[in-house]
Amino acid sequence: MKIPLMPSAASLVSSLRPLLNHVFLRSQTFIHNVLIAKRYEIGLIRHLKNADLQRLLLRNNINVILIVLFGLLQVADGAITYIGLCFADVNEVNPLLNFCAEHIGLGMSITMVKFVILLAIAFLFCTRHKMKSRWNTATLASAVSFYSWVVTNNVNLVMNG
C-alpha cells in the first residue's frame, strides 16, 4: 500500500496561487463596488435627511401655529361664553360647564375649565417636537377648525341674542 505524501507548503501555495489571485481580484472588485455604492448611498441619505429635515421643520412650524391658534380660540371661547351667559339671553349647552357653574359660579367655572384646557395645550406645545406624524397635525387642524366654528357661532348667538 502506498502512502500519499503531504505536499509542501510552497507547492500548495503555488498550486493555489491562480485561485487565490482570482478570489483576491474579485474581492477587490467587490470591495470597490461596495465603496462606490456606499458613497452613493451616503449622498442619497444626506439628500433624504435634508428633505426629511425640511419637512419636519415645516410640520413643526405648522404645529406651533395650530397650537397657538387653538389656545387663542379657547380664550376667545371663554370670553364670549361669559359675555353671552351674563349679558345676553343665551343658554350654555356644555353640561360640564353647567354643572361647575351651579356649584362654584359662572366666572370661576369658565376660568377653571379653560385653565385646564390651556394646560393641556401648553403640554402639547412643550412636546411638539415629538409630533412626527401627519395625523397629529391633521388632528390639530381639525380642532382649530372646530373651535373656529364654535367661537364664530358663539359670537353670532351673542350678537343676535
C-alpha positions in Angstrom: 0.0 0.0 0.0 1.3 3.4 -1.0 1.0 6.3 1.5 0.3 9.6 -0.1 2.9 12.2 0.6 1.9 15.6 2.0 2.6 18.4 -0.4 4.9 21.0 0.8 3.6 24.4 1.7 5.4 26.0 -1.3 3.8 23.6 -3.8 0.4 24.1 -2.1 0.7 27.9 -2.4 1.9 27.7 -6.0 -1.0 25.4 -6.9 -3.5 27.6 -5.2 -2.0 30.9 -6.5 -4.2 31.2 -9.5 -7.3 30.6 -7.4 -6.2 33.0 -4.7 -5.4 35.7 -7.3 -8.8 35.2 -8.8 -10.5 35.4 -5.4 -8.4 38.4 -4.4 -9.2 40.3 -7.6 -12.8 39.5 -7.3 -12.8 40.6 -3.7 -11.0 43.9 -4.6 -13.7 44.5 -7.3 -16.4 43.6 -4.8 -14.9 46.0 -2.2 -14.5 48.7 -4.8 -18.2 48.3 -5.9 -19.3 48.3 -2.3 -17.4 51.5 -1.6 -18.9 53.2 -4.7 -22.4 52.1 -3.6 -21.8 53.3 0.0 -20.6 56.7 -1.3 -23.7 57.0 -3.5 -25.9 55.8 -0.6 -24.3 58.3 1.8 -25.1 61.1 -0.7 -28.6 59.8 -1.1 -29.1 59.6 2.6 -27.7 63.1 3.1 -30.1 64.4 0.5 -33.0 62.5 2.0 -32.1 63.7 5.5 -32.1 67.3 4.3 -35.5 66.8 2.7 -36.9 65.0 5.7 -35.5 67.7 8.0 -37.1 70.4 5.9 -40.4 68.5 6.0 -40.1 68.0 9.8 -39.3 71.7 10.4 -42.3 72.8 8.2 -44.6 70.4 10.1 -43.2 71.7 13.4 -43.9 75.3 12.4 -47.4 74.4 11.3 -48.0 72.6 14.6 -46.7 75.7 16.6 -49.2 77.9 14.6 -52.0 75.5 15.2 -51.3 75.1 18.9 -51.2 78.9 19.4 -54.4 79.4 17.4 -56.1 76.7 19.4 -55.1 78.4 22.7 -56.3 81.8 21.4 -59.6 80.2 20.3 -60.0 78.7 23.8 -59.5 82.1 25.4 -61.9 83.7 22.9 -64.5 81.0 23.6 -64.2 81.5 27.3 -64.7 85.3 27.0 -67.6 85.0 24.5 -69.2 82.4 26.7 -69.0 84.5 29.8 -70.3 87.6 27.9 -73.1 85.6 26.4 -74.2 83.9 29.6 -74.0 87.1 31.7 -75.3 89.8 29.4 -77.3 88.0 26.6 -80.2 85.6 26.8 -78.1 82.6 25.7 -78.1 79.1 27.3 -75.0 77.0 27.8 -75.0 73.6 26.1 -71.8 72.2 27.8 -73.0 70.0 30.6 -69.7 70.1 32.4 -69.7 73.9 32.4 -73.3 73.9 33.6 -72.5 71.6 36.5 -69.5 73.6 37.5 -71.4 76.9 37.2 -74.1 75.6 39.6 -71.6 74.7 42.2 -68.8 77.3 42.1 -70.2 80.2 39.9 -70.1 81.0 36.3 -66.8 83.1 36.1 -64.9 80.6 38.2 -66.1 77.6 36.3 -65.3 79.1 32.9 -61.9 80.1 34.2 -61.2 76.7 35.7 -62.3 74.7 32.6 -60.4 76.9 30.2 -57.3 76.8 32.5 -57.3 73.0 32.4 -57.6 73.1 28.6 -54.8 75.7 28.3 -52.6 73.4 30.5 -53.2 70.6 28.0 -52.4 73.0 25.2 -49.2 74.0 27.0 -48.3 70.3 27.3 -48.9 69.9 23.5 -46.7 72.9 22.9 -43.9 71.6 25.1 -44.0 68.2 23.4 -44.5 69.4 19.8 -41.0 68.1 18.8 -42.3 64.6 19.4 -45.2 65.1 17.0 -43.7 63.5 13.9 -46.9 62.1 12.4 -49.1 63.9 9.9 -52.1 62.7 11.9 -51.1 64.9 14.8 -51.0 67.9 12.5 -54.3 66.9 10.9 -55.9 66.5 14.4 -54.7 69.9 15.5 -56.0 71.4 12.2 -59.4 69.7 12.8 -59.5 71.0 16.4 -58.7 74.6 15.3 -61.4 74.4 12.6 -64.0 73.1 15.0 -63.2 75.7 17.6 -63.2 78.4 14.9 -66.7 77.3 14.2 -67.6 77.3 17.9 -66.3 80.8 18.5 -68.0 82.1 15.4 -71.2 80.5 16.4 -71.0 81.9 19.9 -70.3 85.4 18.6 -73.3 85.2 16.3 -75.5 84.0 19.2 -74.3 86.8 21.5 -74.7 89.5 18.8 -78.2 88.3 17.7 -79.4 87.2 21.2 
